[in-house]
Amino acid sequence: MKPVVGIPRALLYYQYYPLWRAFLEGLGAEVVVSPPTGRQILRQGLSALGSDVCLPVKVAAGHLLALAGRVDFVFLPRLVSAARREYACPKLMGLPEVMRHSLDLPPLLAPDIDRYRRDHWPLYRVAVSLGRRFNRSLPAVLAAYRRAVNCHQRYRRLLEDGHDPDRAAEAALTGRSLPPVAPMRGAVALLGHPYTVYDREINLNLAGRLARAGLSVRTAEQVPEAVARQAAASLPKHLFWTAGQQVVGAAFHYLAEKGVAGIISVMSFGCGPDSMTGELVARRARQLGRIPHLSLTLDEHGEESGVLTRLEAFLDMVGVEGGAPACG
């Protein structure tokens, strides 16, 4: 009987899901993903963790609880570093311990991913370790690993082409091709961590509201990593948060290239890295004065009125008459 492994639809999910799923299935596991964030998942996460934890981690707790009782294991890797002299947010480093001690969960598969580079060597070591856990031979582990890396590379290319993560993940895992994303009359950059930009529940479906206003959405994932790093290099000091560097670099790229009508920075209340990177983007936007910039801070209360009022004003500035289509 196949072991059932659960993957929470939160945090690193939006960056690595095809990689993880392809590898786990290659090891002979059945993969179950928690459902999209809804009010019940949000309520469960809020009640499970204290008030000093940021919203994305609370949402992740709700997703983990949604998997409990349905799976044999939960896959929850600890991401420490994604590149040399760069680190993940502390909440990702300590995530397995926080969840293990706060929630009643099945056994966690929580490998350490540290100093991941383009040669994938640290991921290879993680792959071999997990392969032993599933009693797989080394050739089987290597075959699963190669397929997983290929899926991940296809997924990244599809994100760069502007496809949403759900369609991109399905296409990457099945090998299907997707038609090009049809351009709309204008574009707005919606920038932030993937778990805030792509989670429709916690961000009040900002992407959908912009689309209803006739605007294409650009994200940080649509800017190639090398381009974002080059743009972020204009800062006087190297950013040591990899995710923050991608967001800042993408914002600087969009501001310089004039390829968007405006930028929306999406941040989580209580997130230190978000507050710093958001301020860096806001300052650069004010210095250049070329396009409007809106900072939106999200919290667990899900209060729409204040966010939508500011969004209406922003849409007026980018030339969407009245802003009404985005707020229906």
MARVO-698383 format. One record per residue (C-alpha): residue in three letters; y, x, z. Coordinates in nm, 2 decimals. Layout:
! residues N
code|py|px|pz
ALA|Y|X|Z .
...
//
This chain:
! residues 328
code|py|px|pz
MET|0.00|0.00|0.00 .
LYS|0.34|0.13|-0.10 .
PRO|0.58|0.22|0.18 .
VAL|0.90|0.01|0.16 .
VAL|1.23|0.20|0.20 .
GLY|1.56|0.03|0.25 .
ILE|1.89|0.15|0.12 .
PRO|2.21|0.00|0.27 .
ARG|2.47|-0.11|0.01 .
ALA|2.75|0.08|0.19 .
LEU|2.92|0.42|0.21 .
LEU|2.74|0.67|-0.01 .
TYR|2.55|0.40|-0.20 .
TYR|2.82|0.37|-0.47 .
GLN|2.80|0.74|-0.54 .
TYR|2.43|0.82|-0.52 .
TYR|2.22|0.50|-0.54 .
PRO|2.05|0.57|-0.87 .
LEU|1.96|0.92|-0.76 .
TRP|1.81|0.80|-0.44 .
ARG|1.62|0.51|-0.59 .
ALA|1.48|0.70|-0.88 .
PHE|1.35|0.98|-0.65 .
LEU|1.20|0.74|-0.39 .
GLU|1.03|0.54|-0.65 .
GLY|0.90|0.86|-0.80 .
LEU|0.74|0.94|-0.46 .
GLY|0.56|0.61|-0.48 .
ALA|0.79|0.40|-0.25 .
GLU|0.91|0.05|-0.31 .
VAL|1.29|0.04|-0.27 .
VAL|1.48|-0.25|-0.12 .
VAL|1.86|-0.27|-0.12 .
SER|2.06|-0.48|0.12 .
PRO|2.26|-0.77|-0.04 .
PRO|2.63|-0.74|-0.13 .
THR|2.86|-0.76|0.17 .
GLY|2.92|-1.11|0.29 .
ARG|3.07|-1.27|0.60 .
GLN|2.74|-1.26|0.79 .
ILE|2.68|-0.89|0.72 .
LEU|3.04|-0.82|0.82 .
ARG|3.01|-1.02|1.14 .
GLN|2.69|-0.84|1.24 .
GLY|2.84|-0.50|1.18 .
LEU|3.15|-0.59|1.38 .
SER|2.95|-0.71|1.68 .
ALA|2.72|-0.41|1.67 .
LEU|2.97|-0.13|1.70 .
GLY|3.28|-0.06|1.91 .
SER|3.64|-0.11|1.81 .
ASP|3.69|0.27|1.77 .
VAL|3.47|0.28|1.46 .
CYS|3.63|0.24|1.12 .
LEU|3.56|-0.07|0.90 .
PRO|3.33|0.11|0.64 .
VAL|3.10|0.22|0.92 .
LYS|3.09|-0.13|1.07 .
VAL|3.01|-0.27|0.73 .
ALA|2.73|-0.01|0.70 .
ALA|2.59|-0.13|1.04 .
GLY|2.58|-0.48|0.90 .
HIS|2.38|-0.37|0.60 .
LEU|2.14|-0.17|0.81 .
LEU|2.07|-0.48|1.03 .
ALA|2.02|-0.68|0.71 .
LEU|1.74|-0.44|0.62 .
ALA|1.57|-0.44|0.96 .
GLY|1.24|-0.62|0.97 .
ARG|1.21|-0.60|0.59 .
VAL|1.13|-0.23|0.54 .
ASP|0.92|0.04|0.68 .
PHE|1.19|0.31|0.66 .
VAL|1.57|0.32|0.61 .
PHE|1.71|0.60|0.39 .
LEU|2.03|0.72|0.55 .
PRO|2.10|1.08|0.46 .
ARG|2.35|1.30|0.65 .
LEU|2.61|1.44|0.41 .
VAL|2.77|1.74|0.56 .
SER|2.92|1.93|0.27 .
ALA|2.93|1.85|-0.10 .
ALA|3.08|2.18|-0.22 .
ARG|3.17|2.53|-0.09 .
ARG|3.45|2.52|0.17 .
GLU|3.46|2.14|0.16 .
TYR|3.32|1.88|0.39 .
ALA|3.24|1.51|0.42 .
CYS|3.41|1.28|0.67 .
PRO|3.28|1.32|1.03 .
LYS|3.16|0.96|1.02 .
LEU|2.92|1.06|0.74 .
MET|2.80|1.37|0.93 .
GLY|2.71|1.17|1.24 .
LEU|2.61|0.85|1.08 .
PRO|2.23|0.87|1.15 .
GLU|2.29|0.94|1.52 .
VAL|2.54|0.66|1.55 .
MET|2.32|0.40|1.39 .
ARG|2.00|0.53|1.56 .
HIS|2.15|0.49|1.90 .
SER|2.35|0.17|1.84 .
LEU|2.10|-0.05|1.64 .
ASP|1.74|-0.15|1.65 .
LEU|1.62|-0.01|1.32 .
PRO|1.30|0.10|1.15 .
PRO|1.24|0.48|1.14 .
LEU|1.52|0.66|0.95 .
LEU|1.48|0.90|0.67 .
ALA|1.79|1.11|0.74 .
PRO|1.77|1.44|0.55 .
ASP|2.07|1.69|0.59 .
ILE|2.26|1.75|0.26 .
ASP|2.47|2.06|0.31 .
ARG|2.66|2.27|0.06 .
TYR|2.54|2.08|-0.24 .
ARG|2.64|2.26|-0.56 .
ARG|2.59|2.21|-0.93 .
ASP|2.25|2.39|-0.92 .
HIS|2.12|2.11|-0.70 .
TRP|1.94|2.37|-0.48 .
PRO|2.00|2.19|-0.14 .
LEU|1.89|1.86|-0.30 .
TYR|1.57|2.03|-0.42 .
ARG|1.49|2.14|-0.06 .
VAL|1.56|1.78|0.06 .
ALA|1.33|1.65|-0.22 .
VAL|1.04|1.88|-0.12 .
SER|1.08|1.78|0.25 .
LEU|1.07|1.41|0.17 .
GLY|0.78|1.46|-0.07 .
ARG|0.58|1.60|0.21 .
ARG|0.67|1.30|0.42 .
PHE|0.51|1.08|0.15 .
ASN|0.21|1.31|0.10 .
ARG|0.30|1.39|-0.26 .
SER|0.20|1.70|-0.45 .
LEU|0.47|1.95|-0.54 .
PRO|0.44|1.87|-0.92 .
ALA|0.48|1.50|-0.84 .
VAL|0.79|1.58|-0.63 .
LEU|0.94|1.80|-0.90 .
ALA|0.89|1.53|-1.16 .
ALA|1.05|1.26|-0.94 .
TYR|1.33|1.50|-0.86 .
ARG|1.41|1.58|-1.23 .
ARG|1.41|1.21|-1.32 .
ALA|1.64|1.13|-1.03 .
VAL|1.89|1.40|-1.13 .
ASN|1.89|1.27|-1.49 .
CYS|1.95|0.92|-1.36 .
HIS|2.24|1.05|-1.15 .
GLN|2.40|1.23|-1.44 .
ARG|2.38|0.92|-1.66 .
TYR|2.53|0.71|-1.38 .
ARG|2.82|0.95|-1.34 .
ARG|2.89|0.93|-1.72 .
LEU|2.89|0.55|-1.72 .
LEU|3.13|0.54|-1.43 .
GLU|3.36|0.78|-1.61 .
ASP|3.34|0.54|-1.91 .
GLY|3.47|0.26|-1.69 .
HIS|3.16|0.06|-1.61 .
ASP|3.13|-0.10|-1.27 .
PRO|2.87|0.06|-1.04 .
ASP|2.62|-0.23|-1.05 .
ARG|2.59|-0.23|-1.43 .
ALA|2.61|0.15|-1.45 .
ALA|2.33|0.19|-1.19 .
GLU|2.10|-0.06|-1.37 .
ALA|2.16|0.11|-1.71 .
ALA|2.11|0.46|-1.56 .
LEU|1.77|0.36|-1.40 .
THR|1.64|0.17|-1.70 .
GLY|1.78|0.40|-1.97 .
ARG|1.97|0.12|-2.14 .
SER|2.29|0.18|-2.32 .
LEU|2.60|-0.02|-2.24 .
PRO|2.87|-0.13|-2.49 .
PRO|3.21|0.03|-2.45 .
VAL|3.45|-0.13|-2.19 .
ALA|3.70|-0.34|-2.38 .
PRO|4.06|-0.23|-2.32 .
MET|4.31|-0.49|-2.19 .
ARG|4.68|-0.51|-2.23 .
GLY|4.75|-0.27|-1.94 .
ALA|4.59|-0.07|-1.67 .
VAL|4.63|-0.02|-1.30 .
ALA|4.46|0.26|-1.10 .
LEU|4.28|0.13|-0.80 .
LEU|4.21|0.44|-0.59 .
GLY|4.03|0.50|-0.27 .
HIS|3.68|0.58|-0.14 .
PRO|3.42|0.41|-0.35 .
TYR|3.30|0.20|-0.05 .
THR|3.64|0.03|-0.03 .
VAL|3.72|0.02|-0.40 .
TYR|3.39|-0.14|-0.51 .
ASP|3.31|-0.36|-0.21 .
ARG|3.46|-0.70|-0.31 .
GLU|3.43|-0.85|0.04 .
ILE|3.63|-0.60|0.23 .
ASN|3.89|-0.54|-0.04 .
LEU|3.95|-0.91|-0.12 .
ASN|3.82|-0.86|-0.47 .
LEU|4.12|-0.66|-0.58 .
ALA|3.95|-0.55|-0.91 .
GLY|3.87|-0.91|-1.00 .
ARG|4.23|-1.02|-0.92 .
LEU|4.37|-0.75|-1.14 .
ALA|4.13|-0.85|-1.42 .
ARG|4.24|-1.21|-1.40 .
ALA|4.60|-1.09|-1.44 .
GLY|4.49|-0.93|-1.77 .
LEU|4.48|-0.57|-1.64 .
SER|4.22|-0.31|-1.68 .
VAL|4.12|-0.12|-1.36 .
ARG|4.10|0.26|-1.35 .
THR|3.93|0.43|-1.06 .
ALA|3.89|0.79|-0.93 .
GLU|3.54|0.79|-1.07 .
GLN|3.68|0.76|-1.42 .
VAL|3.85|1.10|-1.39 .
PRO|3.61|1.39|-1.45 .
GLU|3.56|1.60|-1.14 .
ALA|3.70|1.92|-1.31 .
VAL|4.01|1.73|-1.42 .
ALA|4.07|1.59|-1.07 .
ARG|4.02|1.93|-0.91 .
GLN|4.27|2.08|-1.15 .
ALA|4.53|1.82|-1.07 .
ALA|4.48|1.85|-0.70 .
ALA|4.52|2.23|-0.72 .
SER|4.90|2.17|-0.74 .
LEU|4.90|2.10|-0.37 .
PRO|5.01|2.39|-0.15 .
LYS|4.68|2.38|0.04 .
HIS|4.33|2.31|-0.07 .
LEU|4.20|1.97|0.06 .
PHE|3.87|2.03|0.24 .
TRP|3.76|1.66|0.21 .
THR|3.57|1.63|-0.12 .
ALA|3.61|1.26|-0.15 .
GLY|3.98|1.28|-0.06 .
GLN|4.03|1.56|-0.32 .
GLN|3.88|1.34|-0.59 .
VAL|4.12|1.05|-0.50 .
VAL|4.43|1.27|-0.48 .
GLY|4.34|1.46|-0.80 .
ALA|4.28|1.13|-0.99 .
ALA|4.61|0.99|-0.87 .
PHE|4.80|1.30|-0.97 .
HIS|4.62|1.29|-1.31 .
TYR|4.72|0.93|-1.37 .
LEU|5.08|0.99|-1.26 .
ALA|5.11|1.29|-1.49 .
GLU|4.94|1.13|-1.79 .
LYS|5.12|0.80|-1.77 .
GLY|4.80|0.62|-1.86 .
VAL|4.85|0.34|-1.61 .
ALA|5.12|0.09|-1.53 .
GLY|5.08|0.14|-1.16 .
ILE|4.87|0.28|-0.88 .
ILE|4.72|0.10|-0.58 .
SER|4.59|0.31|-0.29 .
VAL|4.32|0.13|-0.09 .
MET|4.27|0.27|0.26 .
SER|4.08|0.17|0.57 .
PHE|4.26|0.11|0.90 .
GLY|4.19|0.39|1.15 .
CYS|4.07|0.64|0.89 .
GLY|4.24|0.98|0.94 .
PRO|4.15|1.12|0.59 .
ASP|4.27|0.80|0.42 .
SER|4.61|0.81|0.60 .
MET|4.66|1.17|0.48 .
THR|4.55|1.13|0.12 .
GLY|4.73|0.80|0.09 .
GLU|5.05|0.97|0.20 .
LEU|5.01|1.26|-0.04 .
VAL|4.97|1.01|-0.33 .
ALA|5.27|0.80|-0.21 .
ARG|5.49|1.11|-0.19 .
ARG|5.40|1.23|-0.54 .
ALA|5.46|0.88|-0.68 .
ARG|5.81|0.87|-0.52 .
GLN|5.89|1.22|-0.64 .
LEU|5.81|1.14|-1.00 .
GLY|5.94|0.78|-0.99 .
ARG|5.76|0.69|-1.31 .
ILE|5.53|0.40|-1.21 .
PRO|5.50|0.17|-0.91 .
HIS|5.27|0.26|-0.62 .
LEU|5.13|0.02|-0.36 .
SER|4.95|0.13|-0.04 .
LEU|4.71|-0.13|0.10 .
THR|4.54|-0.08|0.44 .
LEU|4.23|-0.29|0.49 .
ASP|4.08|-0.40|0.82 .
GLU|3.80|-0.63|0.95 .
HIS|4.03|-0.93|0.99 .
GLY|4.02|-1.00|0.61 .
GLU|4.37|-1.16|0.62 .
GLU|4.46|-1.24|0.26 .
SER|4.82|-1.36|0.29 .
GLY|4.99|-1.03|0.36 .
VAL|4.78|-0.84|0.10 .
LEU|4.83|-1.10|-0.17 .
THR|5.20|-1.12|-0.11 .
ARG|5.24|-0.75|-0.16 .
LEU|5.00|-0.76|-0.46 .
GLU|5.22|-1.03|-0.63 .
ALA|5.53|-0.81|-0.58 .
PHE|5.35|-0.51|-0.72 .
LEU|5.23|-0.71|-1.03 .
ASP|5.59|-0.81|-1.09 .
MET|5.69|-0.45|-1.10 .
VAL|5.42|-0.36|-1.35 .
GLY|5.52|-0.64|-1.58 .
VAL|5.28|-0.92|-1.50 .
GLU|5.50|-1.22|-1.49 .
GLY|5.49|-1.39|-1.15 .
GLY|5.17|-1.22|-1.04 .
ALA|5.01|-1.56|-1.01 .
PRO|4.69|-1.50|-1.20 .
ALA|4.58|-1.23|-0.96 .
CYS|4.62|-1.45|-0.66 .
GLY|4.42|-1.75|-0.76 .
//
